[in-house]
Amino acid sequence: MITSQVALFPISDISATHRQRQDIPPDHITSLADSILRLGLINPILLHGFSLVAGQCRLMAFRQLCTTKTQIGRASCRERV
């Protein structure tokens, strides 16, 4: 079972791994940053510990906006008993 908790987290502490995509067009990040400014963050960035699990584009958009903290989900995986 996967559970998550939502919290505020410093962007500078988030570690993106080498497995992240490298081919994201800059205009996509700019468009996403504009959307976050207008609508807010609908789907939080997902972390396991300090490592990025999901939300690389959202993280890049927040960095582009020079934001210091973002809403994140903390994932933890537990075996079903």
The 8 nearest C-alpha neighbors of each residue, nearest first, counted from 0:
[[1, 77, 76, 78, 79, 2, 75, 80],
 [2, 0, 76, 75, 77, 74, 3, 78],
 [3, 1, 75, 74, 0, 76, 4, 73],
 [2, 4, 74, 73, 72, 75, 5, 1],
 [3, 5, 73, 72, 6, 74, 2, 71],
 [4, 6, 72, 71, 73, 70, 3, 7],
 [7, 5, 71, 70, 8, 72, 4, 73],
 [8, 6, 70, 69, 71, 68, 9, 5],
 [7, 9, 68, 69, 10, 70, 6, 71],
 [10, 8, 68, 11, 12, 67, 69, 7],
 [9, 11, 68, 12, 13, 67, 8, 69],
 [10, 12, 9, 13, 67, 14, 68, 8],
 [13, 11, 10, 9, 14, 49, 8, 50],
 [14, 12, 49, 10, 11, 50, 15, 51],
 [13, 15, 50, 49, 51, 16, 12, 11],
 [16, 14, 51, 50, 13, 19, 17, 55],
 [17, 15, 18, 19, 14, 51, 50, 52],
 [16, 18, 19, 15, 20, 21, 14, 51],
 [19, 17, 16, 20, 15, 21, 51, 52],
 [20, 18, 17, 16, 21, 15, 55, 51],
 [21, 19, 22, 18, 23, 55, 17, 56],
 [20, 22, 23, 19, 18, 24, 17, 55],
 [23, 21, 20, 24, 25, 19, 27, 56],
 [22, 24, 21, 25, 20, 27, 28, 56],
 [25, 23, 27, 26, 22, 28, 29, 21],
 [26, 24, 28, 27, 29, 23, 30, 22],
 [25, 27, 29, 28, 24, 30, 31, 23],
 [28, 26, 30, 25, 24, 29, 31, 23],
 [27, 29, 31, 25, 60, 26, 30, 32],
 [30, 28, 26, 32, 31, 27, 33, 25],
 [29, 31, 27, 33, 28, 32, 26, 34],
 [30, 32, 34, 28, 33, 29, 27, 35],
 [33, 31, 60, 29, 35, 34, 30, 28],
 [34, 32, 36, 30, 31, 35, 29, 37],
 [33, 35, 31, 37, 36, 32, 38, 30],
 [34, 36, 39, 32, 38, 33, 40, 37],
 [35, 37, 33, 34, 39, 38, 32, 40],
 [38, 36, 34, 35, 39, 33, 32, 40],
 [39, 37, 35, 34, 36, 40, 41, 33],
 [40, 38, 35, 36, 37, 41, 34, 42],
 [39, 41, 35, 42, 43, 38, 70, 36],
 [42, 40, 39, 43, 38, 35, 70, 44],
 [41, 43, 40, 44, 54, 71, 45, 70],
 [44, 42, 71, 70, 72, 45, 40, 41],
 [43, 45, 71, 54, 53, 72, 46, 42],
 [44, 46, 72, 53, 52, 71, 73, 43],
 [47, 45, 51, 73, 52, 50, 48, 74],
 [46, 48, 74, 50, 73, 49, 52, 51],
 [47, 49, 50, 46, 73, 74, 51, 75],
 [48, 50, 13, 14, 47, 46, 12, 51],
 [51, 49, 14, 47, 46, 48, 13, 15],
 [50, 52, 46, 15, 53, 14, 45, 13],
 [51, 53, 46, 45, 50, 47, 54, 44],
 [54, 52, 45, 51, 44, 55, 46, 43],
 [55, 53, 44, 57, 56, 58, 45, 52],
 [54, 56, 58, 57, 53, 59, 19, 51],
 [57, 55, 59, 58, 54, 60, 28, 31],
 [56, 58, 60, 54, 59, 55, 61, 44],
 [57, 59, 55, 61, 56, 60, 54, 62],
 [58, 60, 56, 62, 57, 61, 63, 55],
 [61, 59, 32, 63, 57, 28, 58, 62],
 [62, 60, 64, 58, 63, 59, 66, 57],
 [61, 63, 65, 59, 64, 60, 66, 58],
 [64, 62, 60, 61, 65, 59, 32, 29],
 [63, 65, 61, 62, 66, 60, 32, 59],
 [66, 64, 62, 63, 61, 67, 60, 68],
 [67, 65, 64, 61, 68, 62, 69, 10],
 [66, 68, 10, 9, 65, 69, 11, 62],
 [69, 67, 9, 10, 8, 66, 7, 70],
 [70, 68, 7, 8, 71, 10, 9, 67],
 [69, 71, 7, 6, 43, 8, 5, 44],
 [72, 70, 44, 43, 5, 6, 45, 7],
 [71, 73, 5, 45, 4, 3, 43, 44],
 [74, 72, 3, 4, 46, 47, 45, 5],
 [75, 73, 3, 47, 2, 46, 72, 1],
 [74, 76, 2, 1, 3, 77, 73, 47],
 [75, 77, 1, 0, 2, 74, 78, 3],
 [78, 76, 0, 1, 79, 75, 2, 80],
 [77, 79, 0, 80, 76, 1, 75, 2],
 [78, 80, 0, 77, 76, 1, 2, 75],
 [79, 78, 77, 0, 76, 1, 2, 75]]
